[in-house]
């Protein structure tokens, strides 16, 4: 558990409390602390026994089921290395996003879903993402999204951006 106040970072562990002043920590130390506290980093390191990883052919990515599925097939594709949310993506991250899409498609096909025209893939736009670690939502069949899921994963809304729109934005030189 982590509680952040204005002047002090409190990290409570099972054995002790660590009190740190963020102003005195280097950026590298803060990155390490964030990665230790990030649930997706723990899942990628296989430290969350309740989360089963799905077979993934890319060693830099992991895939698992969403804990609150919005569709019959709802998976998250996550980089093993901690990355910020989709707003931090730059042009050089296009190959990573493409690999994330390919992993999502492969997982769907391994789970006997082959209609790739009925798939929704995208990212929640900050501040509407609950975990500050890049993760691609893969939802299928998109035609079977429930009422709330159709709102929550609405194509190119203020809170959810599809991969196709992100790719077009990069193609025309627009940085997110």
Wavefront OBJ file of the C-alpha trace (Angstrom):
o trace
v 0.000 0.000 0.000
v 1.296 3.441 -0.818
v 0.093 6.784 0.484
v 1.557 9.886 -1.120
v 1.404 13.241 0.605
v 2.776 16.612 -0.466
v 6.149 16.306 1.230
v 6.700 12.644 2.088
v 6.283 9.284 0.407
v 5.187 6.591 2.851
v 5.674 2.986 1.832
v 4.151 0.440 4.177
v 5.522 -3.063 3.883
v 4.697 -6.134 5.959
v 7.680 -5.613 8.251
v 8.455 -1.941 8.335
v 7.595 1.552 7.250
v 9.887 3.481 4.954
v 9.720 7.258 4.969
v 11.234 8.981 1.960
v 11.294 12.539 0.745
v 10.660 12.532 -3.042
v 12.638 15.739 -3.538
v 15.777 13.931 -2.337
v 15.295 10.831 -4.509
v 16.733 10.463 -7.979
v 14.450 9.795 -10.945
v 15.887 6.270 -11.209
v 14.971 5.467 -7.598
v 11.449 6.834 -8.114
v 11.069 4.652 -11.239
v 12.100 1.578 -9.254
v 9.644 2.429 -6.469
v 6.801 2.937 -8.946
v 7.602 -0.369 -10.648
v 7.622 -2.189 -7.283
v 4.193 -0.750 -6.446
v 2.621 -1.155 -9.912
v 0.198 -4.077 -10.069
v 0.877 -4.690 -13.779
v 4.629 -4.837 -13.105
v 3.967 -7.406 -10.376
v 1.786 -9.430 -12.758
v 4.513 -9.305 -15.428
v 7.046 -10.562 -12.847
v 4.574 -13.356 -11.924
v 4.253 -12.034 -8.367
v 0.427 -11.998 -8.448
v -0.637 -15.635 -8.007
v -4.318 -14.872 -8.723
v -3.581 -13.690 -12.270
v -2.918 -16.330 -14.897
v -0.787 -15.214 -17.824
v -1.963 -16.324 -21.240
v 0.524 -17.768 -23.731
v 2.328 -14.901 -25.421
v 5.015 -15.246 -28.087
v 6.607 -11.864 -27.346
v 8.987 -11.898 -24.390
v 8.590 -8.139 -23.857
v 4.795 -8.387 -23.415
v 2.379 -10.273 -21.196
v -1.314 -10.912 -21.690
v -4.021 -11.756 -19.158
v -7.779 -11.531 -18.700
v -9.282 -8.274 -17.448
v -10.669 -8.616 -13.906
v -13.819 -6.726 -14.941
v -14.507 -8.023 -18.449
v -16.537 -5.805 -20.739
v -16.961 -8.526 -23.376
v -16.841 -12.341 -23.555
v -13.179 -12.012 -24.584
v -11.513 -9.125 -22.726
v -7.745 -9.259 -22.451
v -5.040 -6.793 -21.473
v -1.714 -6.733 -23.306
v 0.958 -5.124 -21.144
v 4.681 -4.388 -21.636
v 6.855 -6.227 -19.121
v 8.963 -3.105 -18.620
v 7.095 -0.328 -16.827
v 5.828 2.354 -19.199
v 3.535 5.240 -18.469
v 0.034 5.467 -19.885
v -0.815 5.959 -23.576
v -0.307 9.717 -23.325
v 3.446 9.121 -22.977
v 3.672 7.283 -26.316
v 5.898 8.782 -28.993
v 6.501 7.919 -32.645
v 9.274 5.495 -31.673
v 6.689 3.416 -29.749
v 4.685 2.554 -32.889
v 6.408 -0.864 -33.270
v 5.564 -1.671 -29.634
v 1.888 -0.800 -30.149
v 1.824 -2.931 -33.318
v 3.314 -5.877 -31.422
v 0.724 -5.377 -28.662
v -2.010 -5.563 -31.326
v -0.523 -8.711 -32.854
v -0.367 -10.385 -29.435
v -4.007 -9.411 -28.819
v -5.100 -10.903 -32.151
v -3.088 -14.077 -31.533
v -4.646 -14.554 -28.079
v -8.135 -14.117 -29.556
v -7.408 -16.720 -32.213
v -5.968 -19.147 -29.635
v -9.244 -18.739 -27.730
v -11.290 -19.659 -30.831
v -12.327 -16.138 -31.794
v -11.564 -15.547 -35.462
v -13.813 -12.657 -36.537
v -11.175 -9.928 -36.330
v -13.652 -7.423 -37.810
v -15.643 -7.572 -34.559
v -12.790 -6.568 -32.237
v -12.177 -3.347 -30.342
v -8.610 -2.496 -29.310
v -7.592 0.650 -27.535
v -6.318 2.553 -24.537
v -8.050 4.569 -21.832
v -6.963 8.197 -22.037
v -5.758 9.832 -18.782
v -7.217 10.559 -16.318
v -9.636 7.754 -17.199
v -7.128 4.916 -16.798
v -7.048 3.196 -13.430
v -3.481 1.845 -13.739
v -0.639 4.142 -14.854
v 1.084 1.368 -16.807
v 0.536 1.112 -20.555
v -2.077 -1.554 -21.344
v -4.012 -2.363 -24.478
v -7.632 -3.453 -24.060
v -8.626 -6.225 -26.468
v -12.408 -6.742 -26.502
v -14.334 -9.239 -28.621
v -16.912 -9.568 -29.913
v -17.415 -5.811 -29.906
v -20.979 -6.349 -31.084
v -21.767 -8.021 -27.743
v -20.573 -5.219 -25.464
v -23.154 -4.462 -22.798
v -24.696 -1.036 -22.281
v -22.072 0.212 -19.806
v -19.201 -1.354 -21.752
v -20.349 0.403 -24.934
v -19.994 3.681 -23.022
v -16.781 2.779 -21.199
v -15.053 1.510 -24.377
v -16.720 3.982 -26.756
v -14.724 4.421 -29.933
v -12.581 7.565 -29.868
v -14.323 9.246 -26.997
v -12.627 11.569 -24.530
v -11.740 8.557 -22.409
v -10.943 5.728 -24.884
v -8.757 5.945 -27.989
v -8.530 3.135 -30.502
v -5.232 1.950 -31.908
v -6.252 2.900 -35.451
v -6.792 6.551 -34.486
v -3.504 6.552 -32.598
v -1.690 5.221 -35.680
v -3.275 7.859 -37.940
v -2.262 10.570 -35.450
v 1.361 9.425 -35.594
v 1.248 9.093 -39.400
v 0.295 12.749 -39.814
v 2.931 13.848 -37.323
v 0.664 14.524 -34.349
v 2.221 13.613 -30.989
v -0.232 12.460 -28.333
l 1 2 3 4 5 6 7 8 9 10 11 12 13 14 15 16 17 18 19 20 21 22 23 24 25 26 27 28 29 30 31 32 33 34 35 36 37 38 39 40 41 42 43 44 45 46 47 48 49 50 51 52 53 54 55 56 57 58 59 60 61 62 63 64 65 66 67 68 69 70 71 72 73 74 75 76 77 78 79 80 81 82 83 84 85 86 87 88 89 90 91 92 93 94 95 96 97 98 99 100 101 102 103 104 105 106 107 108 109 110 111 112 113 114 115 116 117 118 119 120 121 122 123 124 125 126 127 128 129 130 131 132 133 134 135 136 137 138 139 140 141 142 143 144 145 146 147 148 149 150 151 152 153 154 155 156 157 158 159 160 161 162 163 164 165 166 167 168 169 170 171 172 173 174 175 176
